[in-house]
Amino acid sequence: MKLTVAFGAGIVVGVAAVLGGMASLAGPETDPVKMSPEFYRVRIDNEWMRVLEYRLKPGQKEPMHSHPHGFVYMLADARARVSLPDGSSSLIDEHAGDLTWRGLTTHAFENVGDTDVHAIGVELKPCTPQ
């Protein structure tokens, strides 16, 4: 298993994204589930986290959206292009079993590979003192 730690928005796996006193969840205007419900299935949503199952078929593109801090677990091999708000982009190759920390990020995502991008993303919610 590969463990990648990414600090900053430039190294992310959108599949690839996401806490008390930390970043809050994306607003409705940038929430990927609201913007692209065809790519996401909410598996858990409680006071501590939101767990998303993500699937993007070859050639599909997801618009610019945001994720809070959390992590992504890859369920399949994938090749994708991640684009950032500043116009820069990078190609990423991920493999089934990869686990990647994702800091607060805004990005667009495109499947440029031959297989579905399939992943579980855990988005952490702000902690409140007990």
C-alpha positions, -999 to +999 in steps of 0.1 A: +000+000+000+013+035-009+007+063+016+011+097+001+009+129+022+000+160+003+004+194+018-013+221-003-036+221-032-010+213-058-006+176-049-040+161-046-059+130-057-094+140-064-102+108-068-079+120-057-094+155-010-103+161+028-109+202+110-117+213+146-106+248+140-099+233+106-115+240+073-153+238+070-170+217+044-174+232+009-202+257+005-232+246-016-218+265-046-186+243-046-199+211-030-190+183-054-221+162-044-244+191-053-225+200-085-219+165-098-243+141-082-238+116-110-202+110-098-208+107-060-227+085-036-229+097+000-222+066+021-220+082+056-228+118+067-226+125+104-212+152+127-176+140+122-172+131+086-188+126+052-178+095+033-182+096-005-180+069-031-167+084-063-168+070-098-157+087-130-158+069-164-130+073-190-134+107-207-157+122-181-149+155-165-159+170-132-161+209-129-141+229-104-152+221-069-139+220-033-131+194-006-122+199+031-093+181+046-095+143+045-082+113+026-089+092-005-086+054-008-084+041-043-105+011-052-091+008-088-061+019-108-066+053-124-050+080-146-065+115-143-058+152-149-062+175-119-067+212-128-063+240-102-080+274-101-048+291-112-050+272-145-022+248-138-028+211-142-010+178-136-015+141-146-017+116-118-015+079-118-030+061-088-033+024-080-059+003-062-050+004-025-033+038-025-043+059+005-037+097+001-041+125+025-058+155+009-056+190+024-083+216+018-084+219-020-103+233-050-098+215-083-114+201-114-109+164-123-108+146-157-105+108-162-079+105-190-073+068-185-089+036-199-106+025-166-131+040-142-117+062-114-133+045-084-124+057-049-137+063-014-132+099-001-134+108+036-141+145+042-135+155+078-158+180+095-147+207+120-145+193+156-164+210+183-152+209+219-171+186+242 
